[in-house]
């Protein structure tokens, strides 16, 4: 039983590692996209009365 405690689930560890790599790649792409096309601050529309003609 003591040996069973030391066993590592390789499939679970690999899945975690792949997930971390995918997150890292996603963050890199997101940062590159933000540099290429930065998101501007949202401008609030004024709620003025329409012009009378």
Backbone as CSV, one residue per row, in Angstrom:
resi,resn,N_x,N_y,N_z,CA_x,CA_y,CA_z,C_x,C_y,C_z
1,UNK,0.821,-1.202,0.000,0.000,0.000,0.000,0.862,1.261,0.000
2,UNK,2.024,1.222,0.616,2.859,2.422,0.673,3.347,2.808,-0.723
3,UNK,3.542,1.817,-1.604,3.973,2.120,-2.962,2.848,2.766,-3.761
4,UNK,1.605,2.395,-3.483,0.476,2.983,-4.194,0.342,4.482,-3.899
5,UNK,0.736,4.895,-2.695,0.651,6.302,-2.337,1.625,7.138,-3.162
6,UNK,2.729,6.547,-3.584,3.751,7.282,-4.314,3.492,7.300,-5.822
7,UNK,2.534,6.513,-6.295,2.252,6.464,-7.724,1.646,7.785,-8.202
8,UNK,2.032,8.165,-9.402,1.530,9.404,-9.988,0.684,9.036,-11.197
9,UNK,-0.467,9.647,-11.294,-1.321,9.425,-12.457,-0.755,10.245,-13.608
10,UNK,-0.032,9.567,-14.501,0.651,10.258,-15.585,-0.329,10.922,-16.550
11,UNK,-1.450,10.307,-16.777,-2.444,10.915,-17.673,-2.958,12.230,-17.108
12,UNK,-3.219,12.269,-15.813,-3.707,13.500,-15.190,-2.624,14.578,-15.208
13,UNK,-1.384,14.186,-14.930,-0.280,15.156,-14.942,-0.065,15.709,-16.350
14,UNK,-0.153,14.844,-17.345,0.020,15.287,-18.734,-1.112,16.233,-19.126
15,UNK,-2.317,15.917,-18.715,-3.458,16.772,-19.036,-3.283,18.157,-18.418
16,UNK,-2.794,18.194,-17.159,-2.551,19.490,-16.522,-1.488,20.270,-17.275
17,UNK,-0.421,19.570,-17.690,0.679,20.239,-18.387,0.216,20.771,-19.737
18,UNK,-0.551,19.979,-20.468,-1.067,20.424,-21.767,-1.981,21.627,-21.571
19,UNK,-2.802,21.589,-20.526,-3.710,22.696,-20.237,-2.910,23.974,-19.945
20,UNK,-1.838,23.852,-19.159,-1.004,25.014,-18.837,-0.329,25.564,-20.089
21,UNK,0.132,24.680,-20.972,0.754,25.130,-22.212,-0.255,25.851,-23.095
22,UNK,-1.471,25.325,-23.155,-2.509,25.978,-23.955,-2.858,27.347,-23.380
23,UNK,-2.934,27.456,-22.059,-3.203,28.746,-21.426,-2.087,29.738,-21.728
24,UNK,-0.845,29.274,-21.671,0.292,30.147,-21.958,0.220,30.647,-23.398
25,UNK,-0.053,29.749,-24.328,-0.149,30.125,-25.745,-1.305,31.101,-25.961
26,UNK,-2.433,30.864,-25.302,-3.586,31.742,-25.428,-3.257,33.143,-24.921
27,UNK,-2.564,33.226,-23.789,-2.183,34.531,-23.248,-1.227,35.264,-24.180
28,UNK,-0.280,34.536,-24.797,0.648,35.172,-25.735,-0.097,35.729,-26.940
29,UNK,-1.028,34.956,-27.476,-1.806,35.411,-28.627,-2.659,36.610,-28.242
30,UNK,-3.255,36.562,-27.060,-4.097,37.672,-26.605,-3.278,38.959,-26.469
31,UNK,-2.073,38.841,-25.899,-1.222,40.023,-25.754,-0.801,40.570,-27.112
32,UNK,-0.452,39.695,-28.045,-0.066,40.138,-29.382,-1.241,40.825,-30.070
33,UNK,-2.426,40.290,-29.903,-3.613,40.886,-30.508,-3.892,42.260,-29.914
34,UNK,-3.731,42.401,-28.589,-3.970,43.689,-27.950,-2.950,44.726,-28.398
35,UNK,-1.715,44.300,-28.673,-0.707,45.244,-29.166,-1.039,45.668,-30.589
36,UNK,-1.491,44.735,-31.413,-1.798,45.044,-32.805,-3.053,45.917,-32.919
37,UNK,-4.066,45.581,-32.134,-5.317,46.328,-32.171,-5.775,46.622,-30.752
38,UNK,-5.207,47.676,-30.153,-5.570,47.976,-28.754,-7.036,48.363,-28.627
39,UNK,-7.613,47.926,-27.546,-9.007,48.255,-27.293,-9.081,49.663,-26.708
40,UNK,-9.819,50.529,-27.378,-9.983,51.882,-26.877,-10.991,51.911,-25.758
41,UNK,-10.947,52.965,-24.990,-11.932,53.097,-23.924,-13.290,53.383,-24.544
42,UNK,-14.320,52.831,-23.960,-15.663,52.995,-24.492,-16.127,54.413,-24.213
43,UNK,-16.549,55.088,-25.284,-17.044,56.454,-25.116,-18.535,56.405,-24.814
44,UNK,-18.932,57.193,-23.835,-20.339,57.237,-23.485,-21.052,58.218,-24.407
45,UNK,-22.205,57.806,-24.901,-22.990,58.694,-25.748,-23.729,59.684,-24.860
46,UNK,-23.719,60.935,-25.287,-24.444,61.930,-24.503,-25.938,61.790,-24.783
47,UNK,-26.682,61.993,-23.770,-28.137,61.866,-23.902,-28.745,63.256,-24.083
48,UNK,-28.322,63.930,-25.161,-28.856,65.269,-25.423,-30.111,65.164,-26.273
49,UNK,-30.866,66.218,-26.256,-32.095,66.248,-27.024,-31.742,66.356,-28.498
50,UNK,-32.503,65.736,-29.360,-32.226,65.856,-30.796,-32.488,67.296,-31.268
51,UNK,-31.728,67.695,-32.297,-31.866,69.053,-32.813,-33.218,69.229,-33.491
52,UNK,-33.801,70.397,-33.266,-35.075,70.702,-33.936,-34.762,71.372,-35.262
53,UNK,-35.476,70.987,-36.285,-35.244,71.585,-37.610,-36.383,72.459,-38.010
